[in-house]
């Protein structure tokens, strides 16, 4: 069975993951912490997600890449391990299929690519693309020890909150 993974927020409040726009209303302090990752990229927060009819901030970003494989590749690329990473393991079949979309392409200053989500396609999104390794190598060579972690890795977007009570947490 294929799963989705979402990094456990260090400032997790409650038992639900919320998209940024919902977090802004429900937990403003947590919103202020999480919105900082868009500093200098605020335009993303105004981007519409096709078919879902919502903004970038109205979806949760998940990955089909198992955390163990992601961390092995990331740390293997020479980036420092600052602390263990923790991920929720989410069964996508427990969520509403109508609220999914796949972000397949995300290059800087280029149009993004999207695909319809199908459970059967999930294994095809569960590996790290070569472009990610090339990007990490380039960032490392330029002295950047804090690159975008998930660059070029397909993101499985989910519109709305996800209840994480009772979900397995994987620590790597």
C-alpha positions in Angstrom: 0.0 0.0 0.0 1.2 3.5 -0.8 1.1 6.3 1.7 1.5 10.1 1.8 3.8 11.8 4.2 3.7 15.2 5.8 6.4 16.6 8.1 5.2 17.0 11.7 5.3 20.8 12.3 7.6 21.6 15.2 4.9 23.9 16.5 2.0 21.4 16.0 -1.2 22.6 17.7 -4.0 20.1 18.2 -4.7 16.9 16.2 -5.3 18.4 12.7 -3.1 19.6 10.0 -4.5 22.8 8.5 -3.6 24.7 5.3 -2.0 28.1 6.0 -5.2 30.2 5.3 -7.2 28.2 7.8 -4.2 28.3 10.3 -4.3 32.1 10.0 -7.8 32.2 11.5 -7.6 29.2 14.0 -4.0 29.5 15.3 -2.5 32.9 14.3 0.8 32.3 16.2 1.4 29.1 14.3 0.5 30.8 11.0 3.2 33.5 11.7 5.8 30.7 12.2 4.8 28.8 9.0 4.3 31.7 6.7 8.0 32.7 7.1 9.0 29.9 4.7 7.4 32.0 2.0 9.5 35.1 2.7 10.6 36.5 -0.7 8.1 34.1 -2.4 4.9 35.7 -1.3 3.5 35.5 -4.8 3.1 31.8 -4.4 0.4 32.4 -1.7 -1.7 34.1 -4.4 -1.4 31.3 -6.9 -4.5 29.3 -7.9 -4.5 25.5 -7.8 -6.3 24.2 -10.9 -9.4 22.1 -10.5 -9.4 22.6 -6.8 -10.5 26.2 -7.2 -8.4 27.4 -4.3 -5.2 29.2 -3.4 -1.8 27.7 -2.7 -2.4 28.4 1.0 -5.6 26.4 1.0 -3.9 23.1 0.5 -1.6 20.8 2.5 1.5 19.6 0.7 2.4 15.9 1.1 4.8 13.6 -0.6 4.7 10.0 -1.6 8.5 9.6 -1.0 9.0 7.5 2.1 10.8 9.6 4.8 13.6 7.1 5.2 14.5 7.4 1.5 14.2 11.1 1.4 16.5 11.6 4.5 19.0 9.1 3.2 19.2 11.0 -0.1 19.2 14.5 1.5 21.8 13.8 4.1 23.8 11.7 1.5 24.0 14.9 -0.6 26.0 16.4 2.2 23.5 18.5 4.0 23.8 18.8 7.8 21.5 16.9 10.1 20.2 19.5 12.5 17.7 17.3 14.3 15.6 14.2 13.6 12.8 14.7 11.1 9.3 13.5 12.0 6.6 12.6 9.4 2.9 11.7 9.7 2.1 8.6 7.6 -1.2 9.2 5.9 -3.5 6.7 4.2 -4.7 8.6 1.1 -7.7 6.3 0.8 -9.0 7.7 4.1 -9.3 11.1 2.5 -11.7 12.6 -0.1 -10.4 12.0 -3.6 -12.1 15.2 -4.9 -9.7 17.3 -2.7 -6.5 16.0 -4.3 -4.3 17.4 -7.1 -0.6 16.6 -7.9 2.0 19.3 -8.4 4.3 17.7 -10.9 6.6 20.5 -11.9 7.9 23.4 -9.9 10.8 25.2 -11.4 11.7 28.8 -10.4 10.1 31.4 -12.7 8.4 28.8 -14.9 4.8 27.7 -15.1 4.0 24.8 -12.7 2.7 21.5 -13.9 -0.3 19.8 -12.4 -2.0 16.4 -12.8 -5.2 14.8 -11.6 -4.6 12.5 -8.6 -5.3 8.8 -8.9 -4.5 6.3 -6.1 -3.1 4.0 -8.7 -0.5 6.6 -9.8 0.9 7.1 -6.2 3.9 4.7 -6.6 5.1 6.7 -9.6 5.5 9.7 -7.3 7.4 7.8 -4.6 10.9 8.3 -5.9 13.2 11.3 -5.9 13.7 12.7 -9.4 17.2 13.2 -10.8 16.6 17.0 -11.0 16.3 17.1 -7.3 19.8 15.6 -6.9 21.2 18.0 -9.5 19.5 20.9 -7.6 20.9 19.8 -4.2 24.4 19.4 -5.7 24.2 22.9 -7.2 23.0 24.4 -3.9 25.7 22.6 -2.0 28.4 23.8 -4.4 27.2 27.4 -4.0 27.5 27.1 -0.2 23.8 27.0 0.5 23.2 24.5 3.3 19.5 25.3 3.5 18.0 24.5 0.0 14.4 23.9 -0.7 14.0 20.3 0.6 11.4 19.1 -1.8 12.4 20.9 -5.0 11.3 18.9 -8.1 9.7 16.2 -6.0 6.0 15.8 -6.9 3.7 17.2 -4.3 0.4 15.6 -3.6 -1.8 18.5 -2.6 -4.9 18.1 -0.4 -7.5 20.8 0.0 -8.6 21.1 3.6 -7.5 19.8 7.0 -6.3 16.3 7.8 -7.0 14.7 11.1 -3.7 13.2 12.4 -4.9 11.7 15.6 -3.9 8.1 15.7 -1.6 8.4 12.7 1.8 6.7 12.8 4.8 9.1 13.1 8.0 8.1 11.4 11.2 9.6 12.9 14.3 9.7 10.8 
